[in-house]
């Protein structure tokens, strides 16, 4: 299997760190950034520690160092018109991960004046193609198992309220009325891993994605992020518990959910719950080169590549609203069919006038939809290696990453076996 258990992956990463003898300081929360003459001189942590360096890399999902260093960035979806794209902004149609039958969205059936059910947002969702501050949904990727010897029981969440899941209950009931037989696999997506474990992701119209609950997260302070984090955990734990216990869930689905549970040998130090909220997208830098849909489709080619991306242009849903008289999700995009494409070195560099000694390989300069293709962890690792190589070469050459010769960087990356150009495999004879 190409997949791997979380604890195995973590062990391997720490083995790599130990082999490299790199000091690692965990749980460091950024408080302030000190700059002089366009360069970061030091970063201060909330715990009082200060780190000084000649070069910095912001390899976080949130981009806090980038933001506090005064680097331009954006959050949300650009309008299609901004970069002449077709898949950005509000979607006119969202056919996938959608309610497949009509579901009444109001507290009282058919009564708009009674208000909206939980997990539905007010408003009409905006004009198709327009930009907005919406962020594609986050979730936790669940490591569950059906192995009785390694399965923990479902526990009722502390803040559990089944009434919050009325929309889910109505959806299940509407499917039954429509003559369909709901299947658990249509409500979450177990990706199998070794030893009977799974990496469970969102699937369908109502699932583990907490749609619309994360807009404040990218720019939030640590306390607000902690609240949003906990709200996502409460929502997903409640979703699972509802599916396992509510009499409004079909008997066979309820019984199947009861056969699942968290793997007790995973995430031991965080109560067997994943220790990372899946931040699919947060801040995105705006630099001298913005990766767009045109790069993904191969219509525009970056001439200074530091790695390749290959994933579908992908966005999870961004809103759940009322369309007509029914609940509807908005924002999911899944458009692929293109070969791997190069990512520009300039897209991981801030504008020189903003910061001369910072590289940003994760919150890189890309539109919402292009980022949706780039945002895979293997690509982040590739960009991280390239960023570190550029930082080292700039230090050795007593220059800035922006002024570093790309040809010099390219030569070193190729020597280190970084792949910068896609050559399709030759057909077998």
MIBAKE-615886 format. One record per residue (C-alpha): residue in one letter; y, z, x. Coordinates in steps of 0.1 Angstrom, whole numbers, padded with zeros to 4 digits, always signed. Example, Ala and Ser with C-alpha at 12.3 -4.5 7.8 and 13.67 -1.06 7.14 Angstrom:
REM residues 2
a-0045+0078+0123s-0011+0071+0137
//
This chain:
REM residues 429
x+0000+0000+0000x+0035-0007+0012x+0049+0023-0006x+0050+0057+0010x+0051+0094-0002x+0085+0111+0001x+0072+0139+0024x+0056+0113+0047x+0088+0092+0049x+0108+0124+0057x+0084+0134+0084x+0086+0100+0101x+0123+0100+0100x+0125+0135+0116x+0099+0123+0142x+0122+0094+0151x+0152+0118+0154x+0132+0142+0176x+0120+0114+0198x+0156+0103+0203x+0167+0139+0209x+0196+0135+0186x+0213+0167+0174x+0215+0168+0136x+0237+0191+0116x+0227+0193+0080x+0248+0203+0049x+0281+0195+0065x+0307+0189+0038x+0339+0170+0049x+0372+0188+0044x+0397+0168+0063x+0402+0140+0087x+0426+0140+0116x+0441+0108+0128x+0465+0097+0155x+0478+0062+0162x+0454+0046+0137x+0423+0064+0151x+0402+0093+0138x+0404+0121+0164x+0385+0148+0146x+0368+0157+0113x+0369+0192+0098x+0341+0206+0077x+0343+0231+0049x+0323+0256+0069x+0349+0256+0097x+0332+0233+0121x+0352+0205+0137x+0336+0174+0152x+0355+0152+0177x+0344+0118+0189x+0358+0085+0201x+0339+0066+0174x+0327+0074+0139x+0303+0058+0114x+0304+0067+0077x+0268+0061+0067x+0270+0080+0034x+0265+0067-0001x+0299+0081-0012x+0322+0070+0016x+0342+0103+0019x+0350+0098+0056x+0362+0063+0049x+0384+0074+0020x+0399+0104+0038x+0406+0082+0068x+0430+0061+0046x+0408+0030+0044x+0412+0008+0013x+0384+0009-0012x+0376+0002-0048x+0353+0018-0075x+0339+0000-0106x+0336-0037-0115x+0360-0064-0105x+0370-0090-0130x+0352-0123-0126x+0386-0139-0120x+0394-0119-0089x+0369-0136-0066x+0360-0165-0089x+0326-0150-0098x+0304-0152-0129x+0284-0120-0128x+0310-0093-0123x+0329-0073-0149x+0319-0066-0185x+0289-0086-0196x+0290-0107-0227x+0253-0103-0232x+0228-0078-0217x+0193-0089-0227x+0173-0067-0203x+0168-0029-0204x+0181-0031-0240x+0172-0017-0274x+0148-0043-0288x+0153-0032-0324x+0184-0021-0344x+0192+0016-0339x+0219+0034-0359x+0244+0051-0335x+0261+0075-0358x+0255+0112-0364x+0251+0105-0401x+0232+0073-0407x+0256+0045-0415x+0287+0067-0414x+0310+0057-0385x+0334+0085-0395x+0307+0111-0387x+0310+0104-0350x+0286+0090-0323x+0253+0103-0313x+0250+0119-0278x+0247+0094-0249x+0268+0068-0267x+0303+0061-0255x+0334+0053-0276x+0351+0019-0275x+0341-0017-0277x+0331-0020-0241x+0359-0043-0231x+0364-0080-0228x+0336-0101-0212x+0344-0108-0176x+0371-0082-0174x+0372-0055-0147x+0367-0019-0155x+0361+0015-0137x+0325+0017-0149x+0298+0025-0123x+0262+0013-0127x+0240+0042-0139x+0224+0068-0116x+0191+0086-0120x+0165+0105-0100x+0134+0086-0088x+0106+0109-0099x+0075+0116-0078x+0050+0124-0105x+0012+0123-0106x-0017+0124-0131x-0039+0141-0106x-0048+0175-0122x-0052+0192-0088x-0017+0182-0076x+0001+0181-0110x+0026+0207-0121x+0030+0213-0158x+0061+0202-0178x+0086+0230-0181x+0112+0234-0208x+0146+0228-0192x+0170+0257-0194x+0196+0238-0214x+0171+0217-0234x+0183+0206-0269x+0161+0181-0286x+0190+0171-0309x+0206+0154-0279x+0178+0129-0279x+0183+0118-0315x+0191+0083-0303x+0157+0081-0285x+0139+0095-0316x+0155+0069-0338x+0146+0042-0314x+0109+0052-0313x+0109+0054-0351x+0126+0021-0355x+0100+0004-0333x+0072+0019-0354x+0089+0007-0386x+0092-0028-0371x+0054-0029-0366x+0055-0024-0329x+0034+0002-0310x+0057+0019-0284x+0042+0022-0250x+0053+0048-0225x+0055+0022-0197x+0083+0006-0217x+0104+0038-0213x+0099+0044-0176x+0085+0024-0146x+0059+0041-0124x+0056+0024-0090x+0024+0036-0075x+0023+0053-0041x-0007+0066-0020x-0027+0096-0032x-0021+0091-0069x+0017+0096-0067x+0044+0075-0082x+0080+0065-0076x+0092+0064-0113x+0123+0044-0121x+0143+0035-0152x+0129+0010-0177x+0140-0002-0211x+0167+0007-0235x+0165+0045-0232x+0150+0059-0200x+0158+0079-0169x+0192+0062-0162x+0220+0085-0174x+0243+0056-0186x+0280+0063-0185x+0278+0098-0170x+0287+0090-0134x+0321+0073-0135x+0339+0103-0119x+0313+0108-0092x+0325+0085-0064x+0360+0100-0061x+0351+0136-0072x+0353+0167-0052x+0321+0185-0042x+0322+0209-0072x+0325+0181-0097x+0298+0161-0080x+0275+0191-0082x+0282+0194-0119x+0275+0156-0124x+0243+0160-0103x+0231+0188-0125x+0239+0170-0157x+0217+0141-0145x+0189+0165-0137x+0192+0182-0171x+0193+0148-0189x+0161+0135-0171x+0142+0167-0174x+0151+0168-0211x+0140+0132-0216x+0106+0139-0201x+0102+0171-0220x+0112+0154-0253x+0086+0126-0247x+0059+0152-0239x+0066+0176-0268x+0086+0162-0297x+0067+0155-0329x+0090+0124-0333x+0072+0108-0304x+0041+0088-0314x+0010+0109-0307x-0005+0086-0281x+0028+0084-0261x+0032+0122-0263x-0004+0127-0250x+0001+0103-0222x+0033+0120-0211x+0015+0153-0211x-0009+0138-0185x+0019+0135-0160x+0037+0161-0140x+0057+0166-0108x+0036+0164-0076x+0034+0200-0063x+0032+0189-0026x+0065+0170-0028x+0101+0183-0026x+0089+0219-0021x+0122+0232-0009x+0140+0219-0041x+0116+0231-0067x+0095+0199-0066x+0125+0179-0079x+0138+0150-0058x+0165+0162-0034x+0186+0130-0037x+0205+0118-0067x+0201+0080-0068x+0236+0069-0061x+0232+0032-0066x+0269+0025-0060x+0300+0045-0054x+0331+0036-0033x+0332+0001-0018x+0355-0007+0011x+0380-0035+0008x+0382-0050+0043x+0392-0084+0058x+0359-0099+0046x+0346-0091+0011x+0310-0101+0003x+0308-0118-0030x+0284-0136-0054x+0292-0168-0035x+0275-0152-0004x+0245-0142-0023x+0241-0177-0038x+0245-0194-0004x+0277-0212-0014x+0296-0192+0013x+0281-0182+0046x+0293-0154+0068x+0296-0168+0103x+0294-0134+0120x+0262-0119+0106x+0249-0084+0115x+0219-0085+0092x+0204-0102+0062x+0202-0092+0025x+0177-0107+0001x+0175-0087-0031x+0183-0100-0066x+0220-0096-0077x+0212-0065-0096x+0232-0040-0117x+0218-0013-0139x+0236-0007-0172x+0271+0006-0170x+0278+0015-0207x+0261+0024-0239x+0284+0015-0268x+0283+0003-0305x+0281-0034-0311x+0284-0042-0347x+0267-0012-0363x+0240-0007-0336x+0237+0011-0303x+0237-0014-0274x+0235-0011-0236x+0260-0031-0215x+0260-0041-0178x+0225-0049-0167x+0223-0079-0144x+0192-0094-0127x+0198-0128-0111x+0179-0139-0081x+0161-0170-0068x+0181-0174-0036x+0169-0170+0000x+0180-0142+0024x+0217-0145+0033x+0238-0132+0062x+0261-0101+0059x+0294-0104+0077x+0303-0080+0106x+0338-0078+0092x+0324-0064+0059x+0314-0032+0077x+0348-0029+0095x+0380-0014+0080x+0411-0034+0085x+0424-0027+0120x+0457-0014+0107x+0439+0012+0087x+0414+0027+0112x+0403+0014+0146x+0373+0036+0154x+0353+0037+0122x+0324+0016+0109x+0311+0017+0073x+0277+0002+0069x+0268+0016+0035x+0300+0016+0014x+0307-0018+0029x+0332-0044+0016x+0315-0062-0013x+0321-0068-0049x+0302-0049-0075x+0277-0077-0081x+0273-0086-0044x+0268-0050-0036x+0241-0049-0062x+0221-0074-0040x+0229-0057-0006x+0223-0021-0017x+0187-0017-0006x+0179+0010+0019x+0161-0014+0044x+0193-0034+0045x+0214-0002+0049x+0191+0007+0079x+0197-0028+0094x+0234-0025+0090x+0233+0010+0104x+0216-0002+0135x+0242-0030+0139x+0271-0006+0133x+0258+0017+0160x+0253-0011+0184x+0289-0023+0178x+0302+0012+0182x+0284+0016+0216x+0295-0018+0229x+0331-0011+0218x+0330+0023+0237x+0315+0007+0268x+0341-0021+0267x+0370+0003+0260x+0380-0017+0230x+0379-0013+0192x+0351-0026+0169x+0376-0050+0154x+0385-0065+0188x+0349-0065+0201x+0336-0100+0209x+0312-0110+0182x+0292-0131+0206x+0287-0101+0228x+0275-0081+0198x+0253-0109+0185x+0236-0113+0219x+0227-0076+0220x+0215-0075+0184x+0193-0105+0191x+0180-0089+0223x+0171-0058+0201x+0152-0082+0177x+0177-0079+0149x+0173-0109+0125x+0206-0127+0119x+0195-0160+0105x+0169-0169+0079x+0143-0195+0088x+0119-0202+0060x+0083-0199+0070x+0066-0233+0076x+0042-0244+0050x+0006-0241+0061x-0012-0274+0067
//
